[in-house]
């Protein structure tokens, strides 16, 4: 692992989708505490289904794992 992994563009190519998935996951979890368990995506309300949070959490973990792999193996 290099000391300048934070400035590596390849890391950010993997980390930005992971960051977006993390934000989406946080919005989904917080919407569970609202009255109708819906969140807005691009201005439209989306009703939560039972599979949405586990699928997003899995995708988020895979994307962060990929970003960590790029940071560790690059160099």
C-alpha positions as CSV (number, residue, x, y, z in Angstrom):
1,X,0.0,0.0,0.0
2,X,1.4,3.3,-1.1
3,X,1.3,6.4,1.1
4,X,-0.5,8.4,-1.6
5,X,-3.4,6.1,-2.2
6,X,-5.8,8.9,-1.4
7,X,-4.7,10.9,-4.5
8,X,-5.0,7.8,-6.8
9,X,-7.8,8.3,-9.3
10,X,-8.4,4.6,-9.6
11,X,-9.3,4.5,-5.9
12,X,-11.8,7.3,-6.3
13,X,-13.3,5.6,-9.3
14,X,-14.2,2.7,-7.0
15,X,-14.8,4.8,-3.8
16,X,-17.3,7.3,-5.2
17,X,-20.0,4.7,-6.2
18,X,-19.4,3.1,-2.8
19,X,-20.0,6.5,-1.1
20,X,-23.2,7.0,-3.1
21,X,-24.4,3.6,-2.1
22,X,-23.7,4.4,1.5
23,X,-25.7,7.5,1.3
24,X,-28.6,5.7,-0.4
25,X,-28.5,3.0,2.3
26,X,-28.6,5.7,5.1
27,X,-31.6,7.3,3.5
28,X,-33.4,4.0,3.2
29,X,-32.7,3.1,6.9
30,X,-33.8,6.6,8.0
31,X,-37.0,6.3,6.0
32,X,-38.0,3.3,8.1
33,X,-38.8,5.8,10.8
34,X,-41.1,7.9,8.7
35,X,-44.8,7.4,8.5
36,X,-45.0,5.6,5.2
37,X,-41.5,4.0,4.8
38,X,-40.9,5.8,1.6
39,X,-37.9,7.9,0.5
40,X,-37.4,10.2,-2.5
41,X,-35.1,9.4,-5.3
42,X,-34.7,12.1,-8.0
43,X,-37.8,13.8,-6.6
44,X,-40.1,10.8,-6.8
45,X,-41.2,8.8,-3.8
46,X,-40.0,5.2,-3.7
47,X,-41.9,2.8,-1.4
48,X,-39.5,0.4,0.4
49,X,-39.7,-3.3,-0.3
50,X,-38.4,-6.0,2.0
51,X,-35.3,-6.7,-0.2
52,X,-34.1,-3.2,-0.9
53,X,-32.1,-2.6,2.3
54,X,-30.3,-6.0,2.3
55,X,-29.5,-5.6,-1.4
56,X,-28.2,-2.1,-1.0
57,X,-26.2,-3.1,2.0
58,X,-24.6,-6.0,0.1
59,X,-23.8,-3.7,-2.9
60,X,-22.4,-1.1,-0.5
61,X,-20.1,-3.7,1.2
62,X,-18.9,-5.1,-2.2
63,X,-18.1,-1.6,-3.5
64,X,-16.2,-0.6,-0.4
65,X,-14.4,-3.9,-0.5
66,X,-13.4,-3.2,-4.1
67,X,-12.2,0.3,-3.1
68,X,-10.2,-1.1,-0.2
69,X,-8.7,-3.7,-2.5
70,X,-7.6,-1.0,-5.0
71,X,-6.0,0.9,-2.1
72,X,-4.1,-2.1,-0.7
73,X,-3.0,-3.8,-3.9
74,X,-2.2,-0.7,-6.0
75,X,1.5,0.0,-5.9
